[in-house]
Amino acid sequence: MNRTILYTSLILISFVLISCGSKVPIDDISMAVEDDRITGMWYAQSPDTTEHFHVAVMKFNRTEYLLYMKATETKKEKTENDTILCRAYIVNVGTKPFLNIQPVDTSALEERAYFFYDYRFLTDSLLLVRELNSIDSTNINGFETSEPLYHFIEDNLSNPALYGEVIELMRK
């Protein structure tokens, strides 16, 4: 795995979350499940230490989480920070958990997009996260309702094309 691409993608997550996304979640919040193992401070750093990514995950209520994400890049003597606040909840598709992440940069609910991530723990302190991708002509962000999106993911659970690059987050 190319670590430079991996850590550069961490910085880009913040920009992706601002730009596009799905109008609908994978499934309704009423289907959310708890996984409090994701709570805490998570961190990733590029091998040359010029890029850092921090995520604070806090429990909001029984099934929702609040994410505070901060990406920092240092070039020469200049440091750039990008922060974003999100709400998240977890739904299972089959037995596989997925994060529905929604930036809360606007108060208008209909303007908030969803972003989807598969995740798994290698250890209690190492979390692997992958963004879900579109496959061929099916745009992951193009579904009008959750039901066909859910079935699309369910039908492609074992298709490697559904998953983006692995992002390694270490518990701080």
C-alpha positions as CSV (number, residue, x, y, z in Angstrom):
1,M,0.0,0.0,0.0
2,N,1.4,3.4,-0.9
3,R,1.4,5.3,2.4
4,T,1.7,8.7,0.7
5,I,-1.5,8.1,-1.2
6,L,-3.1,6.7,2.0
7,Y,-2.3,9.7,4.1
8,T,-3.0,12.2,1.4
9,S,-6.5,10.7,1.1
10,L,-7.0,11.5,4.8
11,I,-6.6,15.2,4.1
12,L,-8.9,14.9,1.1
13,I,-11.7,13.3,3.2
14,S,-12.5,16.7,4.6
15,F,-12.8,18.1,1.1
16,V,-14.9,15.2,-0.1
17,L,-17.3,15.6,2.8
18,I,-17.9,19.2,1.8
19,S,-18.4,18.6,-1.9
20,C,-20.9,15.9,-2.9
21,G,-22.7,13.0,-1.3
22,S,-25.9,11.1,-1.1
23,K,-29.3,12.6,-0.5
24,V,-30.3,9.5,1.4
25,P,-28.7,7.3,4.1
26,I,-28.1,3.6,3.7
27,D,-31.0,2.9,6.1
28,D,-33.2,4.9,8.4
29,I,-31.9,6.1,11.8
30,S,-34.4,3.7,13.4
31,M,-32.3,0.8,12.1
32,A,-29.1,2.2,13.7
33,V,-27.0,0.0,15.9
34,E,-24.6,0.8,18.7
35,D,-20.9,0.3,18.5
36,D,-19.2,2.4,21.1
37,R,-15.8,1.0,20.2
38,I,-15.6,3.8,17.7
39,T,-15.8,6.5,20.4
40,G,-12.5,8.2,21.3
41,M,-9.7,10.1,19.7
42,W,-8.3,8.7,16.4
43,Y,-5.2,9.8,14.6
44,A,-3.2,9.2,11.4
45,Q,0.0,10.8,10.2
46,S,1.8,10.8,6.9
47,P,5.3,9.1,7.0
48,D,7.0,12.5,6.4
49,T,4.9,13.9,9.3
50,T,3.6,16.8,7.1
51,E,0.0,15.7,7.2
52,H,-2.1,14.8,10.3
53,F,-5.7,13.7,10.6
54,H,-7.5,13.7,13.9
55,V,-11.1,12.4,14.6
56,A,-12.8,12.8,17.9
57,V,-15.8,10.5,18.0
58,M,-18.3,11.2,20.9
59,K,-21.5,9.5,21.8
60,F,-24.4,11.8,21.1
61,N,-27.3,9.5,22.1
62,R,-28.0,5.8,22.1
63,T,-27.3,5.3,18.4
64,E,-25.8,8.5,17.1
65,Y,-22.3,9.8,17.3
66,L,-20.7,13.3,16.9
67,L,-17.5,13.5,14.9
68,Y,-15.1,16.3,15.0
69,M,-12.5,15.9,12.2
70,K,-9.4,18.0,11.8
71,A,-6.9,17.7,9.0
72,T,-3.6,19.6,9.3
73,E,-1.0,20.0,6.6
74,T,2.4,21.7,7.1
75,K,4.3,23.0,4.1
76,K,7.5,24.8,4.8
77,E,6.6,27.1,7.7
78,K,2.9,27.4,6.9
79,T,0.2,25.2,8.5
80,E,-3.2,24.7,7.0
81,N,-6.1,23.3,9.0
82,D,-9.5,22.1,7.8
83,T,-12.2,21.1,10.3
84,I,-15.6,19.7,10.0
85,L,-18.4,18.6,12.4
86,C,-20.5,15.6,11.5
87,R,-23.2,13.4,12.9
88,A,-22.9,9.6,12.3
89,Y,-24.8,6.4,12.9
90,I,-24.1,2.8,12.1
91,V,-26.3,0.4,10.2
92,N,-25.7,-3.2,9.3
93,V,-26.1,-4.5,5.8
94,G,-26.2,-8.2,6.4
95,T,-23.7,-8.6,9.3
96,K,-21.4,-5.8,8.0
97,P,-21.4,-2.4,9.8
98,F,-21.4,0.8,7.8
99,L,-21.1,4.4,9.0
100,N,-23.6,6.9,7.6
101,I,-21.7,10.2,8.1
102,Q,-23.5,13.6,7.6
103,P,-21.7,16.9,7.9
104,V,-23.8,19.4,9.9
105,D,-22.4,22.5,8.2
106,T,-26.0,23.7,7.5
107,S,-29.2,23.8,9.5
108,A,-31.3,22.8,6.5
109,L,-31.6,19.1,6.8
110,E,-32.5,18.6,3.1
111,E,-29.1,20.2,2.2
112,R,-27.0,17.7,4.3
113,A,-25.4,14.9,2.3
114,Y,-24.5,11.4,3.5
115,F,-21.2,9.7,3.1
116,F,-20.7,6.0,3.6
117,Y,-17.8,4.1,5.2
118,D,-17.2,0.4,5.9
119,Y,-15.1,-0.1,9.0
120,R,-13.4,-2.8,11.0
121,F,-11.1,-3.1,14.0
122,L,-7.8,-4.9,13.7
123,T,-7.2,-4.2,17.4
124,D,-8.9,-2.0,20.0
125,S,-6.5,0.8,19.0
126,L,-6.4,0.3,15.2
127,L,-9.4,1.1,13.1
128,L,-9.6,0.5,9.3
129,V,-12.0,2.6,7.3
130,R,-12.9,2.5,3.6
131,E,-15.2,4.9,1.8
132,L,-17.9,3.3,-0.4
133,N,-17.4,3.8,-4.2
134,S,-19.7,3.9,-7.2
135,I,-19.5,0.8,-9.3
136,D,-19.6,1.0,-13.1
137,S,-22.6,3.2,-14.1
138,T,-24.2,2.9,-10.6
139,N,-23.5,6.1,-8.7
140,I,-23.4,5.4,-4.9
141,N,-24.7,9.0,-4.4
142,G,-27.5,8.8,-7.1
143,F,-30.2,6.9,-5.2
144,E,-33.4,8.7,-4.5
145,T,-34.5,6.5,-1.5
146,S,-32.6,4.3,1.0
147,E,-34.1,0.9,0.0
148,P,-32.4,0.6,-3.4
149,L,-29.2,2.0,-2.0
150,Y,-29.3,-0.7,0.8
151,H,-29.9,-3.4,-1.8
152,F,-27.1,-2.2,-4.0
153,I,-24.7,-2.4,-1.1
154,E,-26.1,-5.7,-0.1
155,D,-25.7,-7.1,-3.6
156,N,-22.1,-5.9,-3.8
157,L,-20.8,-6.7,-0.3
158,S,-18.1,-9.0,-1.7
159,N,-17.3,-6.8,-4.7
160,P,-13.9,-5.1,-4.0
161,A,-14.9,-2.3,-6.4
162,L,-17.4,-1.1,-3.8
163,Y,-14.6,-0.1,-1.3
164,G,-12.0,2.7,-1.6
165,E,-8.5,2.8,-0.2
166,V,-8.0,1.6,3.4
167,I,-7.5,4.4,5.9
168,E,-5.7,3.4,9.1
169,L,-6.7,5.3,12.2
170,M,-4.9,4.7,15.5
171,R,-6.5,5.4,18.9
172,K,-4.7,8.2,20.6
